[in-house]
Amino acid sequence: MGQHYPENDPYPLEDQVKNLADDELLDFWEEAQFIEGGPSENAWNALPASLDYERIILQELMLRSCMRGVGPR
């Protein structure tokens, strides 16, 4: 698997997850959990704020679920 170096990437992770389909976003979350050693509190607390994958992914999923509730009028 690749590594993400935010200091070398002009395209922020928040913008990258917006371009993923729902199943790709969930796959990314699962891979991030696996890489960090499983879904534990300590694994996510050890990450720098710029690599807070879980927070970014959950925010995107919440936004998408809100947008699905808003239909054409």
Helices and strands as residue ranges (DSSP letters): G 6-8, H 13-18, H 22-35, H 41-45, G 49-51, H 53-69
